[in-house]
Amino acid sequence: MRETLSRSFRTLQIDTRLLGMIAALLIVWVVFDLLTDGRFLTPRNLFNLSVQTASVAVMATGMVFIIVTRHIDLSVGALLGFIGMTIGWLQVQVLPDLLGIGHPAIWIITVFVGALIGAAVGAVQGYVIGYLAVPAFIVTLGGLLVWRGAAWWVTSGQTVAPLDSTFTLLGGGAEGTLGATWSWLLAAVCSLAAVVLLFLSRKRKSDHGFTVKPFIADIVLAGLFVAVIFGFTAVMNAYAIPARAAARMFEARGETMPEGLVLAHGIAIPVIIVLVVATVMTVIAKRTRFGRYVFATGGNPDAAELAGVNTKLLTVKVFALMGFLTAIAAVIASARLRSAANDLGTLDELRVIAAAVIGGTALSGGIGTIYGAILGAVVMQSLQSGMAMVGVDAPLQSIVVGVVLVLAVLADIIYRRRTGD
Amino acid sequence: MTTQASHSGQTPLVEMEDIHIAFGGVKAVDGVDVDLYPGEVVGLLGHNGAGKSTLIKTLSGAYRRDSGSIRINGQEVAIENPRDARRHNIETIYQTLALADNLDAASNIFLGRELVSTGGFLDDDRMEAETRKIMNRLNPNFEKFSAPVKALSGGQRQSVAIARAIYFDARVLIMDEPTAALGPQETAQVAELIKQLKSDGIGIFLISHDIHDVFDLADRVSVMKNGQLVGSARTEDVTKDEVLGMIILGKCPPGATPGPGALDGDS
């Protein structure tokens, strides 16, 4: 049985580590579902889980590149706080006076400014690490203190609220979702893209005369993709917006809600942001020179240097990218809370690093995947919200998360030793 | 001079003249001259720490020389980094092989010179196809095209490093201790390859601390000691023992052209 199972996985050529991670996630889910008498695996909770994971997931994709190049970034949580505060300050105290409250450009300007700050801060930290050769641990530890302090300074510690109403859609409240129809449409487009890409790649390989996996394997794989995409969409669409909130949405538009109408949440906007970030980051990792050099440098910095890679400049770019993604995460996090407080993102650096590491990123460098980091973020968030649901005391929660982190890395090390890669 | 008589009228492929490089106060390479002609194998010999690897790294771009000049086909060139060297078709097979262990053979062979499709994205399939072609020539038993090179044997890793050096039309090939980590059969394969490349008109610097690796393959040897050139000789004009004397004692035999590092007289 085990033999045939492992053989069929081999025919499918699915990464067995990926399967292990998915299995671990499913176990976590089922256990919490049993402990909460079926309250964990509900559309409502899974929807909340998807929104809560988004900010850490976005940063985790960048942390993969950082760790792959043998660095670390401890400043992301604090930088998230600083960018969130700056965005909030601009939206509440600066731009309304210049443009008027609710001006449609406000959210665009603030997102743009946030992204710029993130990339610039990352580039500066990357410069100190790459060109001045100060260890990343120290530079970003300094950054943690600097940006947390700076976050306080923006408004002398005052929380800023309420944020621009268009901007808060990016945080995925009841209104910040696609709704049922658009969610189905998105699912269809994603499925089509996945299937087309799969078979294009198959065709390219066979055109070069490489042996491709059996046709049936690709069919099964394509079927799996489509099933997962539509399954996720169905769950998100099964979570109805509460009648009163839906009525308010119609009122805001000057309409009245038809009797008996049930509106579905659908896929949340932050989840779409994660999807886009994950796709772009995967393309960068797999299909661009920059991504290839990131992994080559992580595997053997001297070899990369001898092959003509400017590893110092690469470090600047990798940290700038991390800063940019931190800004996107700051947008999601502050939009979700509809306010910006100076403790926004506290301890996020540890969640992000844990997500990347649980997702199979090796701290020794050279190894890591984007999808792994996102799965890792989902595992971390599932543990946390699951334990909160069960009613585990907060101190015990962090003990459990800490132990799980170490065990996950241990399991990964044992796996690598067994398989020899 | 005997060494130049055989190449009279021909422009050397590589001339390195009066190369100096120091680390801190240590003169690792102290005024060394070497040259290399097309289709020639020059063995660069010396103890560990004699400066031969350092000297050659100024040619491959890994180190920057403090002073001295490098001419390729008679033209003075500036080699500041590995990219410059590659642009002059100087390829290096490092002793460590300089492979990124986490990447597959194709990614290593094309590292820094990736094939891209329209739109600038990596064309991994074409790189793999090219890799299959060249590996077929170098090492027909090679099959692990999608495994990271960490999973390969020493000989297979060596052939990946060699493939990377010769795929891009190398004119000058630098091999740093090419057979140090290989078994007898693989060593013979490397020797065979060197003869083949030589007949293609490629000039080869063969660096080794072990004279037995080099003597039969090289047309000439240059021996270094303490950062200086002891001397150069055509292998047909000297015996192995005499070259050994150059390496160990810095004593230049009658068949060799002495350099600044040669012992004076018989002291």
HADDOCK unambig.tbl for C-alpha pairs under 7 A between the chains (distance, minus, plus):
assign (segid A and resid 205 and name CA) (segid B and resid 125 and name CA) 6.41 0.50 0.50
assign (segid A and resid 208 and name CA) (segid B and resid 129 and name CA) 6.50 0.50 0.50
assign (segid A and resid 287 and name CA) (segid B and resid 121 and name CA) 5.26 0.50 0.50
assign (segid A and resid 287 and name CA) (segid B and resid 122 and name CA) 4.85 0.50 0.50
assign (segid A and resid 288 and name CA) (segid B and resid 121 and name CA) 5.22 0.50 0.50
assign (segid A and resid 288 and name CA) (segid B and resid 122 and name CA) 5.49 0.50 0.50
assign (segid A and resid 289 and name CA) (segid B and resid 122 and name CA) 6.71 0.50 0.50
assign (segid A and resid 296 and name CA) (segid B and resid 100 and name CA) 5.47 0.50 0.50
assign (segid A and resid 296 and name CA) (segid B and resid 103 and name CA) 6.92 0.50 0.50
assign (segid A and resid 299 and name CA) (segid B and resid 100 and name CA) 4.98 0.50 0.50
assign (segid A and resid 299 and name CA) (segid B and resid 101 and name CA) 5.80 0.50 0.50
assign (segid A and resid 299 and name CA) (segid B and resid 102 and name CA) 5.40 0.50 0.50
assign (segid A and resid 300 and name CA) (segid B and resid 99 and name CA) 6.95 0.50 0.50
assign (segid A and resid 300 and name CA) (segid B and resid 100 and name CA) 4.87 0.50 0.50
assign (segid A and resid 300 and name CA) (segid B and resid 101 and name CA) 6.95 0.50 0.50
assign (segid A and resid 302 and name CA) (segid B and resid 98 and name CA) 6.89 0.50 0.50
assign (segid A and resid 303 and name CA) (segid B and resid 98 and name CA) 4.37 0.50 0.50
assign (segid A and resid 303 and name CA) (segid B and resid 99 and name CA) 5.68 0.50 0.50
assign (segid A and resid 303 and name CA) (segid B and resid 100 and name CA) 6.22 0.50 0.50
assign (segid A and resid 306 and name CA) (segid B and resid 62 and name CA) 6.44 0.50 0.50
assign (segid A and resid 306 and name CA) (segid B and resid 82 and name CA) 5.61 0.50 0.50
assign (segid A and resid 307 and name CA) (segid B and resid 82 and name CA) 6.57 0.50 0.50
assign (segid A and resid 307 and name CA) (segid B and resid 111 and name CA) 6.11 0.50 0.50
assign (segid A and resid 307 and name CA) (segid B and resid 112 and name CA) 5.39 0.50 0.50
assign (segid A and resid 308 and name CA) (segid B and resid 82 and name CA) 5.47 0.50 0.50
assign (segid A and resid 308 and name CA) (segid B and resid 83 and name CA) 5.03 0.50 0.50
assign (segid A and resid 308 and name CA) (segid B and resid 112 and name CA) 5.79 0.50 0.50
assign (segid A and resid 309 and name CA) (segid B and resid 112 and name CA) 6.38 0.50 0.50
assign (segid A and resid 366 and name CA) (segid B and resid 102 and name CA) 6.11 0.50 0.50
